[in-house]
Amino acid sequence: MKSPPSFLDALKSEADRASGAESAFHRELTQRIKALEQERAFAFRRLNLMQSIAQAVATTEEPAIAVANGLALLRADLGWNEDSESRSTVLSRFAPVIERVFANLTPANEKAGPQAPDAEVINSLAEFERWYAASHDTAFWALFDHYIPEMPLVER
């Protein structure tokens, strides 16, 4: 039996290389899409939480009440019905963000300049996110991934 011509081996190698390149591209594309999906989800979680906090503290007149309202809202959004040392630490580290939101919404800050208060809120939130990521090896916004187990249907 005669061995196949060497040009077929070369063509087979080229076909295998192209197939491998395509597979690698699909893996990279899938990873990039997943990263972009997560980035989008976190951006909307950030927006929604901060929008809710702004609404919760907008009608308060005292910073302590504003912080309490904001933290209560955060606890509810995260489903934190019980206290723990870890949760208390997270809440205490998030309190300055709420303080900045409250300060941003008070009439006294309207005279401070158009950009300064907004930047303080954004920077405070970014600082909190950096602290959380460094302390927990995950993004804060991943806490909002709630798994809701399916409950069996019970007939009456």
Secondary structure, 3 states (H helix, E strand, C coil): CCCCCHHHHHHHHHHHHHHHHHHHHHHHHHHHHHHHHHHHHHHHHHHHHHHHHHHHHHCCCCHHHHHHHHHHHHHHHHCCCCCCHHHHHHHHHHHHHHHHHHHHHCHHHHHCCCCHHHHHHHHHHHHHHHHHHHHHCCCHHHHHCCCCCCCCCCCC
